[in-house]
Amino acid sequence: MVQLKPAGTSAKGRIGAQDIYAALKEHIARGVFGETGQLPSSRGLAQELGVSRTTVMIAFEQLHAEGFIELRQGARPRVVRAAVGGPDQVKRTRDPRQVRLSAYGARLRGFSPWSAEAPGKVLVDFRHGDLASADFPSAAWRKAVAEAAARRPDRLTYGDPRGSVRLRRALQGYLWRARTIRCELDQIIVVNGSQQGLDLCARVLLDPGDRFVIENPCYDMARQIFAGAGASAVPVPVDRSGMETGGLAQLDARLAYVTPSHQFPLGGVMPVARRHQLLDWARQFDAHVVEDDYDSEFRYDINPVPPLFGLTEGGNVIYCGTVSKTLAPGLRLGYLVVPAELQAVFATAKLLCDRHTPLLQQDALASLIESGAYEVHLRRIRRLNHERRATLLNALRHRLGDKVDVEGADAGLHVVAWLNGIPRSAETALLEGARAMGLGIHAISPLYAADATESLPDRAGLVMGYSALQTGDIERGVHLLADLLERFSGGLS
């Protein structure tokens, strides 16, 4: 649709040919229609703007006379390539630091903006969080989407902010089978990925000035979400058994964020004694524990550990789950299981945020779970990732030996590789050297709190994801890493 500036309309409020001409000229210069794209037809634009076709044709003829568009009989006007990006496109911009923002917006200025790596720059990338496109159950998903689209006529209406009853019922059964979680339907809130789930927790539970407990190192996006709400982080060190809960007794905070079933990124599993210490702390300070169970489906050498939510039948625990590690992060499908007394306020927060998660995707996921196809898919990709993990561990052992210590390999979709003999101060140079070789590696140090690095070892560490790679690529990537470390170690000596 062509947007007209209110100031550009006539004194009587009618849209004239000059208004249309000016709006189209700006759109063309800014590249809205593309370098050689087509404008709307004169008939269609006239109907859209509520003017006569003659009025639109006058604007088109002026643009044609000035060389902005080509006019041909029986065809829509087409942009002249040279007209795009001309002087009219140049706009005066202000320094972003001078723009007046809310307190929330001002806090976000201090965070690093997310940016995707340009494709094709690396041969092998060990970035964690990515999945192999070939692992996605394309046929089953297409069938589920088709069934969902044809299922009922209310597809175009608004839905329940908590999520469709069908999906919540399917999740209720799945959570009992997979994670021994008992809950009522109204306790389940379907969200756009775990990221939105954490954002809802921040909105509902934290005020500016509050404190929140978080693992160190941790999932940095969670730390930024809670800090963005104006709360202050209290980093708690992590060892091979997850968060060190012994020192919590004196920490007065409103919320604790933990990954107890597979600590991110170090991979520790929190034992039952520590879980009870954490829950006791939450009861003592009337705080809530946000349990991020982001990849509990992938366990290899250890038995599943019951979630915190199941230890207290909910209590002060909010359980956060996702299909980002089992289907695809791009689907943006996740869920919260909240204590019964919080379900109404979380549903309202979700309503005000975006009404509800898209219904088509909800019903498609429900179909996958109901038919058993989702759990068949889980068993398949669990086998594939078990093989990838074994390939990575064997390659690291054979190619690097005692040059590397591996941590957190019992579960999940990544490992941490500590590089012996490479100081932490050399991480940046190491990553740049890898990039020059076509290798994508990712340092662990940014996942530690900037003001609490005392527990960070003085050696370089890498978070190595393997779920997006085939076994041959994993072996090739470790071979490149070994060559890099050999050259790098020689340069340090």
C-alpha positions, -999 to +999 in steps of 0.1 A: +000+000+000+012+035-008+016+055+024+007+092+021+020+118+046-009+136+063+008+169+056+008+161+019-029+160+014-050+189+003-065+214+026-099+197+023-083+163+033-087+149-002-058+130-019-047+147-051-024+138-080+005+158-064+002+138-032+003+105-051+032+117-072+052+127-041+046+095-022+055+073-052+086+093-059+098+088-023+090+050-024+109+047-057+140+065-044+140+044-012+139+012-032+105+001-019+095-013-054+130-026-062+154-015-089+131-024-118+100-034-099+064-028-109+041-002-093+005-009-086-019-006-116-037+027-120-070+009-114-059-009-083-042+022-068-072+043-075-095+019-057-070+016-028-068+054-023-104+062-031-097+085-060-104+085-097-082+066-121-076+099-139-060+113-107-036+084-105-027+086-142-018+123-138+007+113-111+021+084-133+026+107-163+045+132-142+068+104-128+073+092-164+081+127-176+108+130-149+123+096-158+113+077-127+090+051-144+083+035-177+048+035-191+036+008-215+002+001-229-015-027-211+013-031-185+018-019-150+043+010-147+079-002-141+106+016-121+136+029-140+168+014-124+187+047-123+159+063-103+165+041-072+189+054-045+192+089-059+195+121-039+159+119-028+168+088-008+193+106+014+177+114+048+192+133+077+197+109+106+204+116+142+231+101+164+214+071+180+228+082+214+207+114+211+174+097+205+151+099+235+143+065+248+124+048+276+145+035+305+141+000+290+154+013+256+183+030+272+193-002+290+193-021+257+218+004+243+245-014+264+238-048+248+255-061+217+230-064+188+225-098+174+239-104+139+240-135+118+272-147+102+272-142+065+268-175+047+297-191+029+325-176+050+334-209+068+338-245+056+329-260+090+312-241+118+309-255+153+283-229+164+261-242+191+223-240+188+221-248+151+205-279+137+210-299+105+183-291+080+183-327+069+172-338+104+139-319+101+109-343+096+098-325+065+072-351+053+056-354+087+056-317+092+040-310+058+013-336+066+007-320+100+004-285+086-020-297+059-042-314+085-041-283+107-051-260+079-081-281+070-091-290+105-116-263+115-132-231+101-121-209+130-086-207+118-088-169+112-102-160+146-083-150+177-073-179+200-067-185+236-035-166+247-025-197+267-024-217+235-048-240+217-065-266+240-054-293+216-017-285+218-018-279+255-035-313+260-008-329+238+020-312+257+004-323+290+006-359+280+041-356+265+055-338+296+042-366+318+057-393+296+090-376+289+097-355+321+072-369+347+056-334+350+020-334+363+001-302+355-033-289+346-040-275+311-043-240+324-008-241+338+007-245+302+013-213+283+024-217+247+050-191+237+071-181+207+101-200+218+117-201+252+130-166+245+095-152+248+089-174+278+118-158+297+107-124+286+072-130+301+089-142+334+108-109+335+077-088+329+056-106+355+082-112+382+108-085+381+108-047+388+137-023+381+161-026+410+153-062+418+180-088+419+181-122+401+204-151+406+220-166+375+246-192+367+281-181+358+288-189+330+253-189+316+230-185+286+237-149+279+204-140+263+186-149+295+209-126+315+202-098+290+164-103+292+164-100+330+189-071+330+168-054+303+139-054+327+161-033+351+171-061+375+206-067+387+224-100+382+239-120+410+263-144+393+268-177+411+297-199+402+292-233+384+312-265+387+307-299+372+275-304+392+259-271+380+252-241+401+270-240+435+239-236+457+256-237+491+260-199+492+224-191+483+211-189+519+221-152+523+212-140+488+179-121+488+166-121+452+133-123+434+142-149+408+168-175+399+174-187+364+190-222+361+196-250+336+198-279+361+194-308+337+223-298+315+240-266+326+247-242+297+274-241+287+295-264+310+271-293+309+269-303+346+238-320+360+226-306+393+223-334+419+192-338+441+208-323+472+216-290+454+181-290+438+165-291+473+189-263+485+177-242+456+141-249+462+145-242+500+161-208+491+132-199+468+107-207+496+128-187+521+128-155+501+094-161+483+113-161+450+107-180+418+130-204+400+129-204+362+140-239+351+152-238+315+150-274+302+163-265+268+177-298+256+166-325+280+157-349+252+194-356+244+210-378+271+237-403+262+257-417+292+234-407+320+198-414+330+172-386+329+170-365+360+136-354+372+130-316+367+128-292+396+091-287+387+083-323+395+101-321+429+076-296+443+045-302+420+053-267+407+055-246+439+078-217+431+092-232+399+084-221+363+093-248+338+105-236+303+105-260+274+110-256+236+111-275+203+140-253+191+165-282+197+142-310+185+125-296+154+138-261+144+145-228+162+129-210+133+094-224+142+095-203+174+075-228+195+079-232+232+059-235+264+059-226+300+044-246+329+037-221+356+024-225+392-014-226+393-016-192+411+003-176+383-015-190+353-040-161+350-014-133+351+009-151+327-020-156+303-028-119+305+009-110+299+009-132+268-024-116+256-010-081+259+023-091+243+011-107+210-024-122+216-013-157+210+012-179+192+002-186+156-026-213+155-015-232+124+019-241+139+003-250+172-021-274+156+007-289+134+028-296+165-002-311+183-007-334+153+029-345+155+027-353+192-008-370+190+002-393+161+035-403+178+055-389+149+072-364+172+086-391+195+096-412+165+115-382+152+131-377+187+145-412+187+159-408+152+177-375+159+189-388+193+207-416+174+221-391+148+234-368+175+248-396+195+269-405+164+279-369+159+290-366+195+310-398+194+327-386+162+336-353+178+350-368+210+370-394+191+384-368+167+394-345+196+410-374+215+430-387+185+440-354+169+446-333+201+451-357+229+461-340+261+461-306+244+424-304+251+401-312+281+365-319+272+336-310+295+298-315+294+297-344+269+271-366+287+241-348+273+229-320+250+242-309+216+275-293+224+307-298+244+332-274+260+368-278+249+394-263+271+426-257+252+457-264+273+486-242+266+465-214+250+459-185+274+425-168+276+441-136+263+448-153+230+412-161+223+405-133+199+436-140+178+427-177+178+392-171+165+406-148+138+431-174+127+403-200+125+382-178+104+410-173+080+412-211+076+375-214+070+368-227+105+341-214+128+349-217+165+333-199+194+349-188+227+333-195+260+345-163+278+316-141+266+292-163+286+308-153+319+297-122+337+320-093+330+322-084+367+326-120+380+354-137+360+373-150+389+360-185+381+370-183+345+401-205+338+431-187+324+431-208+293+411-205+261+378-224+260+355-232+231+318-241+230+316-266+202+281-275+188+278-305+166+241-310+159+242-291+126+272-310+112+276-343+094+303-367+107+327-360+078+325-323+085+331-328+122+363-348+114+374-321+089+367-293+114+388-310+141+416-316+116+416-278+109+415-270+146+445-293+152+465-275+125+455-241+138+466-250+174+499-265+162+507-232+144+494-211+172+513-229+199+545-225+178+539-188+176+535-186+214+567-204+222 
